[in-house]
Amino acid sequence: MMGEDFSSGNSLLHKLDARTKLIVAACFSLQVAVQKTVEPTLCLLALALVFLLFSRLSPLAVGRRLLMVNTLTLFIWLTLPLQGGETIKFGPLALNREGIDLALLITIKTNTALLALMSLLSTSTPADLGHGLERLHLPEKLCFILLFAYRYIFVIHNEYKTLLRAAQMRCFTPKSSLHTYRTFAYLFGMTLVKSHNRALRIHQAMVLRGFTGQLIPLKSGHINRTDTLFFCLASLAMTGILAGQILL
């Protein structure tokens, strides 16, 4: 399925239980989010690189995703350093020192969080993550919503592409005209209608197969010694970074 490029593998992180990775990812993301200085964020970036090393993901695929995200952070670098305040001269440019520091911090935090989440969460399938959330006693309905949203957003997208191809076969060419706007409105409306009909058929099929409101995973995950060791080491590393930040 789309979006599961990293979920198949034989690395250490691929073998860990989804619950372990979810807890570590949540704690790590929270610690990254509250950072206000560059130095501890760089330490967290080093830890994220360790996660990436253990996940053994394709460097090319990881680089493509980092490039997409950093394309957005480029706009931050084009705006924040140009604000008023204490400036640094670079030829004809007068750049704000605080803006540069803030842009650098945002860039490091963005890449740190992305590397960690790719290493920890994308090494499990969305189904495993959903069942992991359920085993962590999150609301059952919320887990259902996450699982079904992931599974059927691609189905809805395929329905839309089918309708769009049908319109293009009838010589539809998008233009800045009332006809184009009306056609796209019809496309979106028919997509909603088809999605609703598909949802009814899916629900009927699930009921016929004995669905009682509970999703049963195909494999039963369990916490083993490797999960415990990884959780302890990751917690120790994050606690050490936090302690160093407080003491220094």
N, C-alpha and C positions, 0 to 999 in steps of 0.2 A: 504494500500500500504506500501511497505518497507520504513523505515525511518520516519514513522509517529507515533512512539510509544507514544510520549508525547503530541500529538496534541489533544487528546480527554481527556477532564476533565472538572471540574466545579469550578476551582479555580479563584481567582481574575484575574490572568494574562491570563487565558484562555478566559475570557470575554472581555478583552480589544481589541480595534481595532488594526489591524495589523500595521497601520501607526504609532500609538503611540509607539508601541514596537520597530519598526524599527528605529525611530528617537532616542529613548533612547539607544538602543543597539549600534547605530553608534557613538553617543557621548561618551558612556561609553568605547567602544573599543578604540576610539581615545585617551581618557584620560589614559587608561591603557598602550597603546603603547608608549606614550611619557615619561612615568615615568623612572627615572634614579636612584631612591633610594628606599629602602625597606619600609620605614615608610608610605608614602602616598599610596603605593601599598597595604599594609596591610589594610588600611582604605577602599580602593576600594574592597578588598576581603571581608571585613565585609559587604559592601553594596551588593555585589554579593550574599552573603549568605542570606541576607534579601530578595532579589529577589527569591532565591531558596525556601525560606520558604513560600512566597506568592504563588508560582507556585504549591506547594504540589506534586512535582514529586516523583516517587518511589526512595527511598534512595538506594536500591540495584541496580537499573538500572543506576542511576547517578554514583554510585561507580564504576560500571564496565567501564563506559566511562572514568572516571578519571584515572582508572588503566591503560587503553590502552594508554592514552596520556602520563602519567607519566613513562610508560615503555620507551618511547622515550627520555624523559628528563633525564633518568638514564644515557644515553650515555654522556650527558653534564657533569654530575657529575664525570664521569670516565675520562674526558679529561681536562676540564678547570682547576681544582685544581692542575693539574700536570705541569702547565706551570711555567716558570721561574719567578723570582721576589722575593718579600718579602715572606718568608715561615713561616709556623707554623709546629712544630714538633708533630707528632702523632706516637710515637714509632719509628719504622724504616722509616716511611713515612714523607716526607717533602712536605707539601701542600702549594700552593700559596694562600695567603690571598685574593688577588683581584679576583682570579679565584673562590674561594668559595663564595665570595659576589656576583659575577656575576651569578654563577650557581643558587644561592638562589633567586636572583631577577628574573631570567628567569623562574624558577619553579613557583614562586608566581604569576607572570604575566600570565603564561600559564593557571594555574588553575583558576585564577580570570576571565579571558576572557571566558574560557570554561563554567564556572558556570553561568555567566551572559547570554551568548548566548543560553545555554540550557534553562534557565529560561524564557528568553524573546522571542526567536524566535521559539524554538521547540514546544511551546504551541500554535502555529498557524500552519495550514496546509501549505505546499508549495504553493498551489493555492492561499490561502489568502495572503501570503507574496508577491506573484507575482502581484496580483491585488493591494495590498497596495503600492508596488513600482510604479505601474502605476498611482495610485491616487496622489502619491508624485511628479508626472510629470517627472519621469525618462523616457528615450526614450522608445517608445512603442516596437520597435524591440528588444531591450535588454530584456525587460520583457518577450516577446515571447520566446526568446532564453532560458532564465532561466526556464520558465515553461515547455517548450517542452523537454529541456535537462533532467530535473528531471523526467518527465513522461516517456520518452522513453529510457533512459539509462538502465532501468530495462528490457524493452522489448528486447533491443539488447543483454543484458546479457542472457536472456532466450533463444534467438536464438542460441547464442554460446553454451550454455549448451546442447541444443538439438543436435547440430552437434557433440559435444564432446561425448555425450552418444551413438550416432550412430556409431562413430569411435570405442568406447570401446566395443560395441556389435559385432564389426568385429575383436575383439581380439587385438585392438591397445593398446600397452603398452609403455608409454614414456621411452625412453632411451637416452643416449648421442650418438646418431647416426644421420647420414644424413637423414635416413628415418623419424625419429622423427621430425627433423627440417622442413623437407619438408611437413609433415603432418600438423604441427601447422601452417605453412604458408598457406596451403590450407584452414585450419579452419578459420583463420583470414580473408582470402580473401573472402570465402563464407559468412562469417558473414557480411562483408561490402556489398556484393551483396544483401543478404537477407534484410539487413537494408535499403538499397536504395529502393528495391521493396516495403517493408513495408511502407516507407515514401511516396511513390507515391500513394499507396492505401489509406493511411490516409488522404492525401491531397484531393484526389478525393471524399472520404466520407465527408470531411468537406465542400467542395464546394457544394455537393449535399444537404447538410443540411443548406445551405444558409450562409456559412462563407464569410464575407466581409472584412476580415483583422482586425477585432476587436473581442476580447474575452469578452463575457458578463458574469460577475460573477453570481452565483446562488443566492447569498445573498448580499444585499447592506449594507456594513458596514458604520457606522456613529460614529462620535466623540461625546461622552456624558460627563456628569460631572465626572464620574469615571475616564475616560481617562485624562481629564484635571487635575484632582487632582493628579493622579499618575505621570503625566508628570511634574507637578510643584514640587512635593515632590522629585522626582528623580533628577530633575535639581538643586533643592536647595541643596540636599546632595552632588552632584558632584561639585557644585560651592563652597560649604563649604570646601570640601577637597582641592580643588585648591587654595582657599584663604588661608587656613591654611598652605599650602605648601609654598606659596609666602611670607607670613608674618613671618613664622618661619624659 
